[in-house]
Amino acid sequence: MAKEDYSSHDWRKHTDDAVIVDHKNRMKVNDSKVIFTNPNSLKEQEVDVSRLIQVFLNNVVGHRKSIK
């Protein structure tokens, strides 16, 4: 998918069927968040998992050599 096809306005529709899996459970990505402490500000932050997928896909398109 080209970067221009993956608009920031519609990124959740692209992750509607995505799931998070561990050895027991499956969770819908659009209902999940990552909560972490930002090492620069030391403040707690949260990010939608579906947003992380959008950032990853945009980075793959723009920086193919840096994403493994």
Backbone torsions as a table, in degrees:
resi	resn	phi	psi	omega
1	MET	NA	129.0	-179.7
2	ALA	-73.1	152.7	-178.1
3	LYS	-55.8	-40.9	-178.5
4	GLU	-68.9	-19.3	177.3
5	ASP	-79.2	-17.9	-173.9
6	TYR	-106.5	69.3	-174.4
7	SER	-66.6	146.1	176.3
8	SER	-68.0	-14.6	-179.1
9	HIS	-82.6	-18.7	-174.9
10	ASP	-130.9	21.6	-173.8
11	TRP	-63.2	-29.6	-179.4
12	ARG	-67.3	-29.3	179.5
13	LYS	-68.1	-25.1	179.3
14	HIS	-79.9	-13.5	-178.1
15	THR	-112.8	12.6	-176.2
16	ASP	-60.5	-33.3	-178.9
17	ASP	-98.1	1.9	-179.5
18	ALA	-78.6	145.0	179.6
19	VAL	-132.3	155.5	171.7
20	ILE	-101.3	133.3	-174.3
21	VAL	-126.0	134.5	164.0
22	ASP	-120.0	-168.1	-174.7
23	HIS	-69.5	-10.5	-178.8
24	LYS	-123.0	-35.0	-166.2
25	ASN	-125.2	160.4	171.2
26	ARG	-125.3	132.5	179.4
27	MET	-124.9	141.5	177.0
28	LYS	-68.5	131.8	-179.5
29	VAL	-61.1	-42.2	-176.7
30	ASN	-68.1	-13.2	177.1
31	ASP	-102.2	8.3	-172.1
32	SER	-118.3	148.5	177.4
33	LYS	-133.9	153.8	171.2
34	VAL	-104.2	127.1	177.0
35	ILE	-113.0	129.0	-175.8
36	PHE	-151.2	164.7	174.4
37	THR	-94.7	121.6	178.2
38	ASN	-68.9	121.6	-176.8
39	PRO	-68.1	-19.9	179.7
40	ASN	-82.6	-44.6	-176.8
41	SER	-99.5	-14.4	-175.7
42	LEU	61.2	20.8	176.4
43	LYS	-100.5	149.1	176.4
44	GLU	-74.3	135.4	179.5
45	GLN	-132.0	159.9	173.8
46	GLU	-135.0	146.3	-178.7
47	VAL	-137.0	134.5	173.4
48	ASP	-63.5	136.5	178.7
49	VAL	-61.8	-37.6	178.7
50	SER	-62.2	-32.0	175.9
51	ARG	-67.3	-37.8	177.7
52	LEU	-63.9	-35.5	177.0
53	ILE	-64.9	-42.0	178.4
54	GLN	-60.7	-46.1	-179.5
55	VAL	-62.9	-42.9	178.9
56	PHE	-60.1	-48.0	-178.6
57	LEU	-64.2	-39.3	177.5
58	ASN	-66.0	-36.7	177.9
59	ASN	-69.7	-36.0	177.9
60	VAL	-61.8	-42.7	-179.4
61	VAL	-67.6	-43.7	-174.2
62	GLY	-84.1	-24.8	-173.6
63	HIS	-138.0	58.3	-173.5
64	ARG	-51.4	-35.6	-176.1
65	LYS	-74.8	-23.3	-175.1
66	SER	-92.3	-9.9	-179.6
67	ILE	-104.6	126.3	179.9
68	LYS	-110.7	NA	NA
